[in-house]
Amino acid sequence: RRNYGHRFSKFFKDDLTVDQLTSLMRQFISDVDRGDYAEKGWPRQAYGVSKIGVSMLTRIQARDIAIQRPDIRLNCCCPGWVKTDMAGSAAPLTPYQGSATPVELCLLPGSAPTGRFWYNQKVQDWV
């Protein structure tokens, strides 16, 4: 497992709960509001923190749903930088290309990984 420092180690606990994740995300918002987020070890980009939150919520939900429904795969993904109204025309991928990973996730067999982050049709082991 990578070393993300003390601040982020709490995000990657195997037994992290939704309430604990919510508390961590609220702490980030509070620290940003006070203006002391950098001193407390948070990154400068709120976007990155939001993606950590989504990824960890995916892990939590996949773990919890597997108790009742081990056949369900629950993952999150990044489609890449796709030409859209938001991303603009400089983005290198077409919407069709950007759809490859989300579509693949819809078609995963029951033995496929769950609770993971996918990019470019592959699990990204960044945790």
N, C-alpha and C positions, 0 to 999 in steps of 0.2 A: 504494500500500500504506500502511496506517495505521502510525503510529509508536507501537509498544508499549514502547519503551525497550529498553535493552541486554539486560536479563534475558530478555525475550520474543522479541527478534529472532532468537535461536538456534532457536526453535520454527518459525519461518516460512521457513527456508532451503529453496529448491526441491530441493536434493539431500539433505535430512535423511534419515537412515537409522533403522531400528528401534532399532539399538544406541544411536545418539545420542539419540533420543527417550527411550529407557529410562533413559539416564544423566541426562538432564534431570529426569525424573520422580523418580528416586531422589535427586537433589540436593535437590529440593523436600522430600521426606520427611525427609531428613537435617537440612535447615535447620529444619524444623518441630520435629523431635525435640530439636534444640539450643536452640530458642526464638529464633533470630536470623533467621527467615525474613523478617520485615518490613524489617529493616535491609538485607537482601540484595535487596530489591526485589520480593519475592513478594507477591501480594494476600493479604488476610486470609481469603478463602474457599477452602477446599480444593476445594469443589465446582466452582468456576470453573476451577481448574487441571486438575482431572480431565477437564472437558469440552474444554479445549484439547488435552490428551493424546489423547482419543478422536478429535477432529477431525483432528489431525495424523497419527495412525496411519491414519485413513481415507485421507488424501492419499497417504501413503507406499504403502499397499497398493494403491490404485487405480493409482498410477504404475507400480508393479512388476508388477502383473497385466496391465497394458495391453501389455506387451512380448510376452507369449504369447497373450493373449486380448483384443484390442482391442474385441471385441464386448460385453464384460462391463462393466456400470456398477456401481461400488462407491461408495456415498455413506453419510453418516450424517444423522440428523435429530433434531429435537426435536418431539415430538407436541404440545407445549404443556402448560399446566397442566390436567390432566385429573382429573376426579372419580374417585379410586381410594381404596383403603384407606390408602395412603401419603399422598396429597395432601389427602385430606379432602373434605368436602362444600362447602367454600368455593370450590373450583376451578370455573372458569366453563365448562369443556368437558366434554361427555359422552365416554365411551369411543368412541362412534361418530365423533364429531367429531375426536377425537384420532387416530383411525386414518387419517384422510384422507391425510396426508403419507406415512406408511410404505407405505400401499397404492399411492399414486401412484409411489413409488420402485420398487416391484416391477414396475410396468408401463411403465417408461421405455423408449423405443426406443434402439437402439444408438448413435444420434447425440446422445443427451442428455449433459449434463455428467456427469463422473465425478470422484470425489475431493473432493466438495463437501459443505458443511453446508446442510441444508434446514430451513426452518421455515415453517409456514403455506403449504405447497405451492409455495414459491419458494426458489431458491438465495439464501443470505445471504452476501454478499460482505464478511465481517468480517475477512478476512485481509489 
